[in-house]
Amino acid sequence: MSGAKLEPATNWVSVILPTVPTHILTFQGKIEVIKIMLADEIERVSS
């Protein structure tokens, strides 16, 4: 890659992608994680 030009680091943007499960396994079985459950948990831990 002769002559390749690198961008300055100031043009880069940090992106944080959280790991969110799509399902939770319980004794009652597999439960799908829905948006409202995720929103409620974020509200709970950030209050």
TORVEXDO-540086 format. One record per atom (N, C-alpha, C): atom name; chain; residue in three letters; x, y, z negated. Coordinates in steps of 0.001 Angstrom, whole numbers. Example, Ala and Ser with C-alpha at 12.3 -4.5 7.8 and 13.67 -1.06 7.14 Angstrom:
% TORVEXDO-540086
@at N ch A aa ALA c1 13190 c2 -5690 c3 -7800
@at CA ch A aa ALA c1 12300 c2 -4500 c3 -7800
@at C ch A aa ALA c1 13200 c2 -3300 c3 -7800
@at N ch A aa SER c1 12850 c2 -2250 c3 -7080
@at CA ch A aa SER c1 13670 c2 -1060 c3 -7140
@at C ch A aa SER c1 12900 c2 30 c3 -7870
//
This chain:
% TORVEXDO-540086
@at N ch A aa MET c1 834 c2 -1182 c3 0
@at CA ch A aa MET c1 0 c2 0 c3 0
@at C ch A aa MET c1 879 c2 1245 c3 0
@at N ch A aa SER c1 1681 c2 1333 c3 944
@at CA ch A aa SER c1 2567 c2 2475 c3 1084
@at C ch A aa SER c1 1756 c2 3726 c3 1403
@at N ch A aa GLY c1 2048 c2 4810 c3 715
@at CA ch A aa GLY c1 1355 c2 6068 c3 975
@at C ch A aa GLY c1 26 c2 6211 c3 261
@at N ch A aa ALA c1 -323 c2 5257 c3 -613
@at CA ch A aa ALA c1 -1596 c2 5344 c3 -1345
@at C ch A aa ALA c1 -1541 c2 6507 c3 -2321
@at N ch A aa LYS c1 -2637 c2 7239 c3 -2428
@at CA ch A aa LYS c1 -2702 c2 8403 c3 -3304
@at C ch A aa LYS c1 -3581 c2 8072 c3 -4505
@at N ch A aa LEU c1 -3079 c2 8348 c3 -5701
@at CA ch A aa LEU c1 -3848 c2 8120 c3 -6921
@at C ch A aa LEU c1 -4557 c2 9401 c3 -7333
@at N ch A aa GLU c1 -5777 c2 9250 c3 -7844
@at CA ch A aa GLU c1 -6518 c2 10410 c3 -8341
@at C ch A aa GLU c1 -5991 c2 10802 c3 -9712
@at N ch A aa PRO c1 -6041 c2 12082 c3 -10038
@at CA ch A aa PRO c1 -5666 c2 12495 c3 -11390
@at C ch A aa PRO c1 -6621 c2 11889 c3 -12417
@at N ch A aa ALA c1 -6103 c2 11601 c3 -13598
@at CA ch A aa ALA c1 -6912 c2 10983 c3 -14652
@at C ch A aa ALA c1 -8081 c2 11862 c3 -15074
@at N ch A aa THR c1 -8013 c2 13172 c3 -14855
@at CA ch A aa THR c1 -9095 c2 14073 c3 -15271
@at C ch A aa THR c1 -10369 c2 13864 c3 -14462
@at N ch A aa ASN c1 -10284 c2 13207 c3 -13324
@at CA ch A aa ASN c1 -11467 c2 12960 c3 -12498
@at C ch A aa ASN c1 -12215 c2 11694 c3 -12902
@at N ch A aa TRP c1 -11684 c2 10955 c3 -13861
@at CA ch A aa TRP c1 -12299 c2 9705 c3 -14286
@at C ch A aa TRP c1 -13299 c2 9970 c3 -15393
@at N ch A aa VAL c1 -14374 c2 9234 c3 -15411
@at CA ch A aa VAL c1 -15405 c2 9377 c3 -16435
@at C ch A aa VAL c1 -15477 c2 8077 c3 -17220
@at N ch A aa SER c1 -15487 c2 8190 c3 -18549
@at CA ch A aa SER c1 -15617 c2 6999 c3 -19390
@at C ch A aa SER c1 -17062 c2 6518 c3 -19377
@at N ch A aa VAL c1 -17229 c2 5233 c3 -19236
@at CA ch A aa VAL c1 -18561 c2 4635 c3 -19262
@at C ch A aa VAL c1 -18545 c2 3520 c3 -20293
@at N ch A aa ILE c1 -19480 c2 3575 c3 -21224
@at CA ch A aa ILE c1 -19597 c2 2527 c3 -22236
@at C ch A aa ILE c1 -20866 c2 1736 c3 -21933
@at N ch A aa LEU c1 -20698 c2 474 c3 -21645
@at CA ch A aa LEU c1 -21835 c2 -397 c3 -21364
@at C ch A aa LEU c1 -22050 c2 -1319 c3 -22557
@at N ch A aa PRO c1 -23133 c2 -1114 c3 -23285
@at CA ch A aa PRO c1 -23372 c2 -1965 c3 -24449
@at C ch A aa PRO c1 -23743 c2 -3386 c3 -24033
@at N ch A aa THR c1 -23417 c2 -4317 c3 -24883
@at CA ch A aa THR c1 -23818 c2 -5697 c3 -24663
@at C ch A aa THR c1 -25162 c2 -5904 c3 -25351
@at N ch A aa VAL c1 -26191 c2 -6097 c3 -24564
@at CA ch A aa VAL c1 -27539 c2 -6266 c3 -25099
@at C ch A aa VAL c1 -28050 c2 -7636 c3 -24662
@at N ch A aa PRO c1 -28438 c2 -8471 c3 -25630
@at CA ch A aa PRO c1 -28949 c2 -9793 c3 -25253
@at C ch A aa PRO c1 -30294 c2 -9684 c3 -24546
@at N ch A aa THR c1 -30540 c2 -10591 c3 -23617
@at CA ch A aa THR c1 -31838 c2 -10623 c3 -22947
@at C ch A aa THR c1 -32824 c2 -11493 c3 -23707
@at N ch A aa HIS c1 -32294 c2 -12419 c3 -24526
@at CA ch A aa HIS c1 -33128 c2 -13310 c3 -25332
@at C ch A aa HIS c1 -32477 c2 -13533 c3 -26691
@at N ch A aa ILE c1 -33293 c2 -13823 c3 -27684
@at CA ch A aa ILE c1 -32819 c2 -14158 c3 -29021
@at C ch A aa ILE c1 -33347 c2 -15544 c3 -29355
@at N ch A aa LEU c1 -32476 c2 -16414 c3 -29851
@at CA ch A aa LEU c1 -32897 c2 -17756 c3 -30249
@at C ch A aa LEU c1 -33249 c2 -17757 c3 -31733
@at N ch A aa THR c1 -34451 c2 -18217 c3 -32061
@at CA ch A aa THR c1 -34904 c2 -18315 c3 -33449
@at C ch A aa THR c1 -35356 c2 -19745 c3 -33703
@at N ch A aa PHE c1 -35743 c2 -20016 c3 -34950
@at CA ch A aa PHE c1 -36276 c2 -21346 c3 -35264
@at C ch A aa PHE c1 -37592 c2 -21600 c3 -34531
@at N ch A aa GLN c1 -38319 c2 -20531 c3 -34210
@at CA ch A aa GLN c1 -39590 c2 -20673 c3 -33495
@at C ch A aa GLN c1 -39390 c2 -20817 c3 -31985
@at N ch A aa GLY c1 -38185 c2 -20579 c3 -31517
@at CA ch A aa GLY c1 -37909 c2 -20707 c3 -30087
@at C ch A aa GLY c1 -37194 c2 -19489 c3 -29537
@at N ch A aa LYS c1 -37247 c2 -19348 c3 -28241
@at CA ch A aa LYS c1 -36548 c2 -18286 c3 -27531
@at C ch A aa LYS c1 -37471 c2 -17077 c3 -27384
@at N ch A aa ILE c1 -36983 c2 -15897 c3 -27791
@at CA ch A aa ILE c1 -37779 c2 -14670 c3 -27710
@at C ch A aa ILE c1 -37086 c2 -13716 c3 -26744
@at N ch A aa GLU c1 -37835 c2 -13202 c3 -25777
@at CA ch A aa GLU c1 -37281 c2 -12238 c3 -24832
@at C ch A aa GLU c1 -37162 c2 -10875 c3 -25503
@at N ch A aa VAL c1 -36019 c2 -10218 c3 -25316
@at CA ch A aa VAL c1 -35827 c2 -8868 c3 -25851
@at C ch A aa VAL c1 -36446 c2 -7891 c3 -24855
@at N ch A aa ILE c1 -37425 c2 -7115 c3 -25335
@at CA ch A aa ILE c1 -38083 c2 -6141 c3 -24464
@at C ch A aa ILE c1 -37614 c2 -4732 c3 -24834
@at N ch A aa LYS c1 -37908 c2 -3762 c3 -23982
@at CA ch A aa LYS c1 -37422 c2 -2391 c3 -24163
@at C ch A aa LYS c1 -37827 c2 -1801 c3 -25505
@at N ch A aa ILE c1 -39049 c2 -2039 c3 -25941
@at CA ch A aa ILE c1 -39516 c2 -1455 c3 -27205
@at C ch A aa ILE c1 -38741 c2 -2040 c3 -28384
@at N ch A aa MET c1 -38389 c2 -3326 c3 -28311
@at CA ch A aa MET c1 -37586 c2 -3938 c3 -29377
@at C ch A aa MET c1 -36208 c2 -3286 c3 -29430
@at N ch A aa LEU c1 -35624 c2 -3048 c3 -28276
@at CA ch A aa LEU c1 -34315 c2 -2415 c3 -28203
@at C ch A aa LEU c1 -34384 c2 -982 c3 -28721
@at N ch A aa ALA c1 -35401 c2 -245 c3 -28314
@at CA ch A aa ALA c1 -35571 c2 1137 c3 -28770
@at C ch A aa ALA c1 -35767 c2 1188 c3 -30283
@at N ch A aa ASP c1 -36558 c2 277 c3 -30828
@at CA ch A aa ASP c1 -36787 c2 226 c3 -32279
@at C ch A aa ASP c1 -35492 c2 -59 c3 -33033
@at N ch A aa GLU c1 -34672 c2 -957 c3 -32512
@at CA ch A aa GLU c1 -33414 c2 -1297 c3 -33175
@at C ch A aa GLU c1 -32429 c2 -129 c3 -33120
@at N ch A aa ILE c1 -32367 c2 550 c3 -31985
@at CA ch A aa ILE c1 -31498 c2 1729 c3 -31877
@at C ch A aa ILE c1 -31950 c2 2798 c3 -32858
@at N ch A aa GLU c1 -33249 c2 3019 c3 -32957
@at CA ch A aa GLU c1 -33801 c2 3991 c3 -33911
@at C ch A aa GLU c1 -33458 c2 3589 c3 -35341
@at N ch A aa ARG c1 -33573 c2 2298 c3 -35646
@at CA ch A aa ARG c1 -33316 c2 1816 c3 -37003
@at C ch A aa ARG c1 -31861 c2 2032 c3 -37417
@at N ch A aa VAL c1 -30923 c2 1695 c3 -36547
@at CA ch A aa VAL c1 -29513 c2 1782 c3 -36925
@at C ch A aa VAL c1 -28941 c2 3193 c3 -36816
@at N ch A aa SER c1 -29618 c2 4073 c3 -36100
@at CA ch A aa SER c1 -29081 c2 5428 c3 -35944
@at C ch A aa SER c1 -29787 c2 6457 c3 -36820
@at N ch A aa SER c1 -30727 c2 6015 c3 -37657
@at CA ch A aa SER c1 -31433 c2 6960 c3 -38535
@at C ch A aa SER c1 -30753 c2 7033 c3 -39876
//
